[in-house]
Amino acid sequence: MARTLANTPLIVHVVHRFGTGGLENGVVNLINNLPADRYRHAIVCLQGYTDFRKRLKLDDVAIYDMAKQDGHDTGLYLRLFRIFRQLRPAIVHTRNLSALESQVVAALAGVRGRVHGEHGRDIYDLYGKNWKYNLLRKLVRPFVGHYIAVSKDLQDWLTDTIGVQHSRVSQIYNGVDNLRFRPAQPPRDSSALPGGPPGFFHDDNIIIGSVGRMAAVKDYPNLVLAFSRLLELAPALRDRMRLLIVGDGETRAACMELLKQHRADQLAWLPGERADIPELMAAMDIFVLPSLGEGISNTILEAMATGLPVIATRVGGNVELVHEGKTGFLVPSADTEAMAQALLHYVTDPDHRRTHGQAARDIIDRRFSMAAMMQGYLSVYDRVLKR
């Protein structure tokens, strides 16, 4: 969709890399759903982008690659300065630590509206206590006009640890497209799912699934180990249980090797990145997120919108999404046995799978609509511009 609104304020979104991921999915949802007559958008990527950009519905969203070299690339700051001066945005919106220094460059380039979003922490700083990282955050803090935290956990950390004034932080939950992600109507429609091992999506099977970047912080090897342990706990259901992990990343090969070691590779499918996430989620019976750290997980929200019960680790914003014993279960991170026991409960109790999934969908409709997310971001952008 094209538009001609040259006088509409421009927001430049700065991300480390624009590929498949929850943060990037949030950027896409934001750009696709904000009123087109209120703001224009461009995306600046520090280290490239992928075909994920095709999810953008507007064809006037320019994407720029700063081609950052690994390590400390001092030339990056000059390239950022030039692109900011060229685009002259009304607002620069950076996300997470890797893009934070762009706030300083934006200020030097004369950008008056500056917003920084915290979406979660990585494997090197799961609890936000790394003193070097926090020193950088505190040094850059005066250059940030307003902060957005996607969870209450991150909001409290910004105020208590980084020292950001409460008035400069807005907590906005991610929204989910509850029309695109919705419960499937039984029986399971395997014809809508190209690929997959023969018979994988048979209607009698119990599909345990997850979607996400297979990075170390997501700890997918622990999900594989929990699935293998589940096969030991419920041998009578072995022929019906299947594991589906959608996504790609550094731990995918390790997960496939673990499945072979535990003789479970014939019961699992790890297809890599896919574009048909709503259809694949609709084919699942249970959703699991085994991560070591999280902000607010888009995939949990999408699974809840799909009407799935959720098993997640008790980290970050997960505790704000999963209602223990009502929409799912929370387990300690890296605890294989606890995850396997939670899985055992659901594979042996289809009624709980159904009722917890229905309760999850109800919460999405009430609290995590795309409209609520859009209103939150519009409020921040408008407030920053008025200053």
ZASE-747311 format. One record per residue (C-alpha): z, y, x; residue in three letters. Coordinates in steps of 0.02 Angstrom, whole numbers. Example, Ala and Ser with C-alpha at 12.3 -4.5 7.8 and 13.67 -1.06 7.14 Angstrom:
// ZASE-747311
z->390, y->-225, x->615, residuo->ALA
z->357, y->-53, x->684, residuo->SER
***
This chain:
// ZASE-747311
z->0, y->0, x->0, residuo->MET
z->-50, y->170, x->71, residuo->ALA
z->20, y->342, x->35, residuo->ARG
z->-10, y->522, x->88, residuo->THR
z->158, y->609, x->100, residuo->LEU
z->145, y->701, x->266, residuo->ALA
z->290, y->818, x->225, residuo->ASN
z->408, y->676, x->180, residuo->THR
z->550, y->657, x->309, residuo->PRO
z->516, y->523, x->439, residuo->LEU
z->647, y->394, x->488, residuo->ILE
z->619, y->304, x->653, residuo->VAL
z->708, y->136, x->657, residuo->HIS
z->749, y->78, x->834, residuo->VAL
z->778, y->-109, x->862, residuo->VAL
z->783, y->-219, x->1015, residuo->HIS
z->643, y->-334, x->956, residuo->ARG
z->559, y->-345, x->788, residuo->PHE
z->552, y->-533, x->758, residuo->GLY
z->628, y->-657, x->638, residuo->THR
z->812, y->-620, x->611, residuo->GLY
z->939, y->-555, x->488, residuo->GLY
z->944, y->-379, x->561, residuo->LEU
z->755, y->-366, x->558, residuo->GLU
z->750, y->-437, x->382, residuo->ASN
z->867, y->-298, x->330, residuo->GLY
z->750, y->-168, x->404, residuo->VAL
z->604, y->-243, x->307, residuo->VAL
z->702, y->-244, x->144, residuo->ASN
z->755, y->-64, x->171, residuo->LEU
z->580, y->1, x->207, residuo->ILE
z->501, y->-100, x->67, residuo->ASN
z->626, y->-43, x->-64, residuo->ASN
z->671, y->138, x->-26, residuo->LEU
z->577, y->260, x->-140, residuo->PRO
z->412, y->298, x->-54, residuo->ALA
z->421, y->481, x->-101, residuo->ASP
z->590, y->506, x->-16, residuo->ARG
z->562, y->446, x->162, residuo->TYR
z->425, y->385, x->279, residuo->ARG
z->460, y->255, x->414, residuo->HIS
z->411, y->202, x->589, residuo->ALA
z->484, y->64, x->697, residuo->ILE
z->516, y->77, x->884, residuo->VAL
z->543, y->-91, x->970, residuo->CYS
z->621, y->-95, x->1142, residuo->LEU
z->547, y->-266, x->1183, residuo->GLN
z->401, y->-304, x->1070, residuo->GLY
z->370, y->-370, x->896, residuo->TYR
z->297, y->-523, x->811, residuo->THR
z->199, y->-563, x->653, residuo->ASP
z->362, y->-532, x->561, residuo->PHE
z->293, y->-354, x->541, residuo->ARG
z->173, y->-424, x->410, residuo->LYS
z->319, y->-429, x->288, residuo->ARG
z->311, y->-240, x->277, residuo->LEU
z->223, y->-192, x->115, residuo->LYS
z->174, y->-15, x->167, residuo->LEU
z->25, y->-4, x->282, residuo->ASP
z->72, y->166, x->354, residuo->ASP
z->228, y->103, x->446, residuo->VAL
z->180, y->122, x->630, residuo->ALA
z->262, y->5, x->756, residuo->ILE
z->283, y->54, x->938, residuo->TYR
z->327, y->-61, x->1082, residuo->ASP
z->423, y->19, x->1225, residuo->MET
z->390, y->-134, x->1335, residuo->ALA
z->565, y->-133, x->1408, residuo->LYS
z->581, y->-236, x->1567, residuo->GLN
z->723, y->-360, x->1582, residuo->ASP
z->877, y->-285, x->1660, residuo->GLY
z->902, y->-99, x->1683, residuo->HIS
z->736, y->-12, x->1649, residuo->ASP
z->761, y->175, x->1685, residuo->THR
z->582, y->213, x->1633, residuo->GLY
z->626, y->160, x->1456, residuo->LEU
z->721, y->322, x->1427, residuo->TYR
z->569, y->428, x->1469, residuo->LEU
z->458, y->324, x->1356, residuo->ARG
z->583, y->341, x->1215, residuo->LEU
z->596, y->529, x->1243, residuo->PHE
z->407, y->545, x->1232, residuo->ARG
z->391, y->443, x->1073, residuo->ILE
z->530, y->542, x->989, residuo->PHE
z->447, y->706, x->1038, residuo->ARG
z->279, y->640, x->977, residuo->GLN
z->342, y->578, x->808, residuo->LEU
z->472, y->717, x->778, residuo->ARG
z->575, y->612, x->657, residuo->PRO
z->702, y->686, x->539, residuo->ALA
z->817, y->538, x->575, residuo->ILE
z->829, y->408, x->712, residuo->VAL
z->919, y->251, x->651, residuo->HIS
z->969, y->133, x->792, residuo->THR
z->1045, y->-40, x->768, residuo->ARG
z->1170, y->-136, x->872, residuo->ASN
z->1222, y->-114, x->1053, residuo->LEU
z->1052, y->-147, x->1131, residuo->SER
z->978, y->9, x->1048, residuo->ALA
z->1132, y->120, x->1055, residuo->LEU
z->1081, y->222, x->1207, residuo->GLU
z->929, y->279, x->1110, residuo->SER
z->1048, y->394, x->1017, residuo->GLN
z->1072, y->497, x->1176, residuo->VAL
z->884, y->506, x->1204, residuo->VAL
z->857, y->558, x->1023, residuo->ALA
z->983, y->699, x->1043, residuo->ALA
z->897, y->760, x->1202, residuo->LEU
z->729, y->752, x->1112, residuo->ALA
z->795, y->869, x->978, residuo->GLY
z->818, y->743, x->837, residuo->VAL
z->956, y->814, x->728, residuo->ARG
z->982, y->666, x->610, residuo->GLY
z->1055, y->518, x->704, residuo->ARG
z->1122, y->358, x->623, residuo->VAL
z->1183, y->199, x->707, residuo->HIS
z->1206, y->32, x->620, residuo->GLY
z->1320, y->-110, x->673, residuo->GLU
z->1255, y->-277, x->608, residuo->HIS
z->1356, y->-401, x->710, residuo->GLY
z->1396, y->-450, x->889, residuo->ARG
z->1314, y->-575, x->1006, residuo->ASP
z->1376, y->-725, x->1105, residuo->ILE
z->1433, y->-615, x->1251, residuo->TYR
z->1556, y->-514, x->1145, residuo->ASP
z->1600, y->-612, x->988, residuo->LEU
z->1756, y->-510, x->948, residuo->TYR
z->1704, y->-338, x->1008, residuo->GLY
z->1831, y->-333, x->1150, residuo->LYS
z->1718, y->-318, x->1302, residuo->ASN
z->1784, y->-162, x->1388, residuo->TRP
z->1618, y->-115, x->1469, residuo->LYS
z->1525, y->-125, x->1304, residuo->TYR
z->1661, y->-29, x->1215, residuo->ASN
z->1664, y->105, x->1350, residuo->LEU
z->1478, y->130, x->1322, residuo->LEU
z->1506, y->140, x->1134, residuo->ARG
z->1641, y->272, x->1159, residuo->LYS
z->1533, y->373, x->1278, residuo->LEU
z->1388, y->374, x->1155, residuo->VAL
z->1500, y->406, x->1004, residuo->ARG
z->1482, y->598, x->1009, residuo->PRO
z->1293, y->582, x->996, residuo->PHE
z->1298, y->478, x->836, residuo->VAL
z->1298, y->578, x->676, residuo->GLY
z->1347, y->436, x->560, residuo->HIS
z->1382, y->250, x->572, residuo->TYR
z->1337, y->111, x->451, residuo->ILE
z->1434, y->-54, x->456, residuo->ALA
z->1368, y->-202, x->357, residuo->VAL
z->1542, y->-277, x->335, residuo->SER
z->1721, y->-218, x->314, residuo->LYS
z->1764, y->-314, x->473, residuo->ASP
z->1640, y->-209, x->573, residuo->LEU
z->1696, y->-49, x->486, residuo->GLN
z->1877, y->-80, x->536, residuo->ASP
z->1825, y->-121, x->714, residuo->TRP
z->1726, y->42, x->729, residuo->LEU
z->1874, y->147, x->673, residuo->THR
z->2015, y->50, x->756, residuo->ASP
z->1935, y->-3, x->921, residuo->THR
z->1793, y->120, x->952, residuo->ILE
z->1887, y->268, x->878, residuo->GLY
z->1756, y->326, x->753, residuo->VAL
z->1825, y->440, x->617, residuo->GLN
z->1832, y->358, x->446, residuo->HIS
z->1727, y->498, x->372, residuo->SER
z->1585, y->455, x->491, residuo->ARG
z->1572, y->271, x->441, residuo->VAL
z->1492, y->200, x->283, residuo->SER
z->1510, y->16, x->242, residuo->GLN
z->1353, y->-48, x->153, residuo->ILE
z->1327, y->-231, x->114, residuo->TYR
z->1154, y->-304, x->136, residuo->ASN
z->1061, y->-326, x->-26, residuo->GLY
z->961, y->-479, x->-75, residuo->VAL
z->803, y->-495, x->-178, residuo->ASP
z->873, y->-598, x->-321, residuo->ASN
z->701, y->-617, x->-398, residuo->LEU
z->621, y->-688, x->-241, residuo->ARG
z->773, y->-798, x->-205, residuo->PHE
z->827, y->-889, x->-361, residuo->ARG
z->888, y->-1061, x->-414, residuo->PRO
z->757, y->-1197, x->-426, residuo->ALA
z->726, y->-1289, x->-587, residuo->GLN
z->749, y->-1478, x->-565, residuo->PRO
z->669, y->-1591, x->-521, residuo->PRO
z->636, y->-1534, x->-343, residuo->ARG
z->455, y->-1476, x->-324, residuo->ASP
z->399, y->-1551, x->-159, residuo->SER
z->217, y->-1503, x->-194, residuo->SER
z->259, y->-1320, x->-155, residuo->ALA
z->319, y->-1368, x->20, residuo->LEU
z->177, y->-1409, x->139, residuo->PRO
z->230, y->-1512, x->287, residuo->GLY
z->389, y->-1608, x->312, residuo->GLY
z->415, y->-1793, x->346, residuo->PRO
z->352, y->-1909, x->208, residuo->PRO
z->479, y->-1923, x->68, residuo->GLY
z->595, y->-1794, x->146, residuo->PHE
z->609, y->-1693, x->-15, residuo->PHE
z->625, y->-1841, x->-131, residuo->HIS
z->724, y->-1789, x->-284, residuo->ASP
z->862, y->-1917, x->-248, residuo->ASP
z->892, y->-1849, x->-74, residuo->ASN
z->1032, y->-1727, x->-32, residuo->ILE
z->958, y->-1588, x->75, residuo->ILE
z->1082, y->-1502, x->191, residuo->ILE
z->998, y->-1344, x->254, residuo->GLY
z->1011, y->-1190, x->360, residuo->SER
z->897, y->-1045, x->405, residuo->VAL
z->911, y->-928, x->554, residuo->GLY
z->876, y->-889, x->735, residuo->ARG
z->923, y->-1039, x->839, residuo->MET
z->1016, y->-931, x->964, residuo->ALA
z->1176, y->-986, x->1051, residuo->ALA
z->1284, y->-876, x->940, residuo->VAL
z->1224, y->-971, x->786, residuo->LYS
z->1291, y->-1137, x->858, residuo->ASP
z->1165, y->-1251, x->774, residuo->TYR
z->1209, y->-1396, x->890, residuo->PRO
z->1377, y->-1403, x->801, residuo->ASN
z->1288, y->-1421, x->634, residuo->LEU
z->1189, y->-1567, x->706, residuo->VAL
z->1350, y->-1647, x->768, residuo->LEU
z->1433, y->-1620, x->597, residuo->ALA
z->1283, y->-1701, x->511, residuo->PHE
z->1294, y->-1849, x->630, residuo->SER
z->1480, y->-1864, x->594, residuo->ARG
z->1442, y->-1855, x->406, residuo->LEU
z->1328, y->-2006, x->423, residuo->LEU
z->1478, y->-2101, x->492, residuo->GLU
z->1594, y->-2041, x->354, residuo->LEU
z->1475, y->-2085, x->212, residuo->ALA
z->1367, y->-2232, x->271, residuo->PRO
z->1324, y->-2278, x->91, residuo->ALA
z->1233, y->-2112, x->71, residuo->LEU
z->1144, y->-2117, x->239, residuo->ARG
z->974, y->-2156, x->163, residuo->ASP
z->987, y->-2005, x->47, residuo->ARG
z->1052, y->-1871, x->165, residuo->MET
z->932, y->-1754, x->256, residuo->ARG
z->956, y->-1607, x->374, residuo->LEU
z->837, y->-1458, x->370, residuo->LEU
z->855, y->-1316, x->497, residuo->ILE
z->724, y->-1180, x->481, residuo->VAL
z->700, y->-1063, x->628, residuo->GLY
z->665, y->-1060, x->813, residuo->ASP
z->759, y->-1013, x->970, residuo->GLY
z->843, y->-1070, x->1128, residuo->GLU
z->948, y->-1211, x->1051, residuo->THR
z->811, y->-1295, x->950, residuo->ARG
z->765, y->-1418, x->1087, residuo->ALA
z->948, y->-1461, x->1115, residuo->ALA
z->969, y->-1495, x->929, residuo->CYS
z->820, y->-1611, x->927, residuo->MET
z->888, y->-1704, x->1077, residuo->GLU
z->1059, y->-1722, x->995, residuo->LEU
z->977, y->-1793, x->839, residuo->LEU
z->889, y->-1924, x->945, residuo->LYS
z->1050, y->-1969, x->1036, residuo->GLN
z->1139, y->-1998, x->870, residuo->HIS
z->989, y->-2091, x->796, residuo->ARG
z->973, y->-1961, x->659, residuo->ALA
z->806, y->-1886, x->706, residuo->ASP
z->716, y->-1979, x->566, residuo->GLN
z->833, y->-1895, x->441, residuo->LEU
z->805, y->-1717, x->502, residuo->ALA
z->666, y->-1588, x->501, residuo->TRP
z->667, y->-1436, x->615, residuo->LEU
z->500, y->-1353, x->574, residuo->PRO
z->527, y->-1192, x->674, residuo->GLY
z->489, y->-1024, x->597, residuo->GLU
z->418, y->-1025, x->421, residuo->ARG
z->357, y->-894, x->299, residuo->ALA
z->405, y->-991, x->142, residuo->ASP
z->594, y->-969, x->156, residuo->ILE
z->627, y->-946, x->-32, residuo->PRO
z->536, y->-1109, x->-72, residuo->GLU
z->626, y->-1204, x->67, residuo->LEU
z->796, y->-1138, x->11, residuo->MET
z->757, y->-1189, x->-167, residuo->ALA
z->731, y->-1366, x->-102, residuo->ALA
z->906, y->-1372, x->-25, residuo->MET
z->1064, y->-1438, x->-105, residuo->ASP
z->1193, y->-1367, x->18, residuo->ILE
z->1180, y->-1220, x->137, residuo->PHE
z->1273, y->-1214, x->303, residuo->VAL
z->1296, y->-1072, x->427, residuo->LEU
z->1384, y->-1135, x->585, residuo->PRO
z->1384, y->-972, x->684, residuo->SER
z->1516, y->-917, x->809, residuo->LEU
z->1503, y->-735, x->753, residuo->GLY
z->1422, y->-639, x->609, residuo->GLU
z->1406, y->-468, x->531, residuo->GLY
z->1346, y->-496, x->354, residuo->ILE
z->1228, y->-643, x->348, residuo->SER
z->1067, y->-614, x->252, residuo->ASN
z->1040, y->-801, x->245, residuo->THR
z->1208, y->-830, x->160, residuo->ILE
z->1162, y->-700, x->31, residuo->LEU
z->991, y->-779, x->5, residuo->GLU
z->1070, y->-951, x->-12, residuo->ALA
z->1195, y->-884, x->-140, residuo->MET
z->1052, y->-802, x->-236, residuo->ALA
z->964, y->-972, x->-235, residuo->THR
z->1118, y->-1047, x->-317, residuo->GLY
z->1176, y->-1149, x->-168, residuo->LEU
z->1355, y->-1188, x->-119, residuo->PRO
z->1388, y->-1121, x->56, residuo->VAL
z->1486, y->-1193, x->202, residuo->ILE
z->1512, y->-1060, x->334, residuo->ALA
z->1623, y->-1029, x->483, residuo->THR
z->1772, y->-916, x->460, residuo->ARG
z->1704, y->-773, x->567, residuo->VAL
z->1656, y->-591, x->541, residuo->GLY
z->1586, y->-547, x->372, residuo->GLY
z->1571, y->-728, x->314, residuo->ASN
z->1746, y->-717, x->241, residuo->VAL
z->1687, y->-571, x->133, residuo->GLU
z->1545, y->-674, x->58, residuo->LEU
z->1608, y->-851, x->35, residuo->VAL
z->1747, y->-872, x->-94, residuo->HIS
z->1847, y->-1022, x->-35, residuo->GLU
z->1843, y->-1164, x->-161, residuo->GLY
z->1740, y->-1061, x->-285, residuo->LYS
z->1570, y->-1032, x->-204, residuo->THR
z->1591, y->-1134, x->-46, residuo->GLY
z->1705, y->-1176, x->100, residuo->PHE
z->1754, y->-1085, x->260, residuo->LEU
z->1787, y->-1188, x->415, residuo->VAL
z->1843, y->-1141, x->592, residuo->PRO
z->1700, y->-1104, x->711, residuo->SER
z->1648, y->-1245, x->828, residuo->ALA
z->1752, y->-1370, x->727, residuo->ASP
z->1636, y->-1518, x->700, residuo->THR
z->1760, y->-1623, x->601, residuo->GLU
z->1805, y->-1483, x->480, residuo->ALA
z->1622, y->-1449, x->446, residuo->MET
z->1586, y->-1634, x->420, residuo->ALA
z->1731, y->-1648, x->297, residuo->GLN
z->1667, y->-1498, x->198, residuo->ALA
z->1495, y->-1578, x->193, residuo->LEU
z->1573, y->-1742, x->137, residuo->LEU
z->1653, y->-1654, x->-11, residuo->HIS
z->1486, y->-1586, x->-72, residuo->TYR
z->1378, y->-1739, x->-41, residuo->VAL
z->1500, y->-1844, x->-143, residuo->THR
z->1530, y->-1717, x->-282, residuo->ASP
z->1369, y->-1655, x->-363, residuo->PRO
z->1466, y->-1566, x->-500, residuo->ASP
z->1551, y->-1454, x->-372, residuo->HIS
z->1384, y->-1420, x->-289, residuo->ARG
z->1318, y->-1359, x->-455, residuo->ARG
z->1468, y->-1256, x->-513, residuo->THR
z->1496, y->-1175, x->-343, residuo->HIS
z->1311, y->-1133, x->-331, residuo->GLY
z->1312, y->-1053, x->-504, residuo->GLN
z->1465, y->-949, x->-457, residuo->ALA
z->1378, y->-892, x->-298, residuo->ALA
z->1227, y->-833, x->-397, residuo->ARG
z->1339, y->-737, x->-517, residuo->ASP
z->1419, y->-643, x->-371, residuo->ILE
z->1248, y->-595, x->-302, residuo->ILE
z->1195, y->-523, x->-470, residuo->ASP
z->1356, y->-422, x->-483, residuo->ARG
z->1389, y->-359, x->-306, residuo->ARG
z->1243, y->-382, x->-187, residuo->PHE
z->1092, y->-312, x->-277, residuo->SER
z->951, y->-229, x->-181, residuo->MET
z->977, y->-74, x->-289, residuo->ALA
z->1157, y->-53, x->-227, residuo->ALA
z->1101, y->-69, x->-47, residuo->MET
z->962, y->60, x->-70, residuo->MET
z->1081, y->184, x->-150, residuo->GLN
z->1201, y->165, x->-5, residuo->GLY
z->1069, y->200, x->126, residuo->TYR
z->994, y->344, x->28, residuo->LEU
z->1166, y->423, x->17, residuo->SER
z->1188, y->414, x->206, residuo->VAL
z->1014, y->478, x->247, residuo->TYR
z->1028, y->622, x->124, residuo->ASP
z->1200, y->669, x->190, residuo->ARG
z->1139, y->667, x->372, residuo->VAL
z->990, y->778, x->329, residuo->LEU
z->1098, y->904, x->238, residuo->LYS
z->1203, y->926, x->394, residuo->ARG
***
